[in-house]
Amino acid sequence: MPIIVPYRIDGRTTIARELFRYEGFGETVSSPIHMRPAFAKAFGTGQRVGDFAPGSAAHREIDTLAELVASGFSAVRDPAGL
């Protein structure tokens, strides 16, 4: 089953406010993964974001996506969330 993962979302842009449009594809839509420095910094150190910045917004976004995938998509959240 496909899942749409809006990623590298900048909350200041129009697209961030219009994520509901992804629902028109008829697929599961996850909560967005925003552009956050923690992702780049973690990658630069060879760590996952949960180890580099535990409890950060970036870590919570990845955890939310992981929960959605692990649940078989039964935990679908508002795509405009976070």
N, C-alpha and C positions, 0 to 999 in steps of 0.2 A: 504494500500500500504506500503510495507516494506521500511525502510530507513537504510542504513549502516552509522553508526556514528563511524569513527575512533577516539578512545579516548586514553588518556594516551600516546600520541605520544611524543617521544623525538626527536626533530628536528635534533639531531646529528647522528641519526641512518640511516641505509640503508632503513629500512621500511618507514621512513618518506619521503624519496625521491622517493618511489615507490608506493605511495598511488593510483596512476592511475590504478593499478592492480585491485583494488576493483570494478572498472567499469565493469570488466569482468563477474561479477555476474548478470548484467542486472538490478540492482536495483538503486534507487536514492542514491547517496553518498553525505553526508554533508561535509562541511569544517571540518578539524580535530580539536579535542579538545586536546590541548597539556598538558603535565604534568607541572603543575605550582604550586608553593607553596601557592598561594592565595586560591586554592581549599581546600587544607588540613587545612589551617588556618581558613578559613570561616567555614568549617565543625566543627572544634574544638570549635568555639565560638557559634555554633548553628545559624549561619547566612547564607543567600544565598550569593554567591560571589558578586552579584551586590550591596548588602548592605555593605559588608565587604570591598570591593575594587572597588568602582564605577569607571568606565572608564578604568579599567585595561585590559590587554590583555585577562585575564581569563573571565572577564565580557563581553568583546566584542565577544569572541568565543561563549559563551552561548547565547548572544543576536542574533548572526548570526544563530545559530541552531534554536532558537525560531522563528525567522522570516521565516526560511525555513519551519518549521512545520506549522506555522500559514498560510502560503501562499498555503498550499496544495501541497508543493514541487515544485511550479512553479518558485521559486527563487534559483534553483540549481546553486551552485558555483563550481569553479574549486576545486576538492578534494585536490589538493596540496596547496591550498590557505593558507593565514595567514602566 
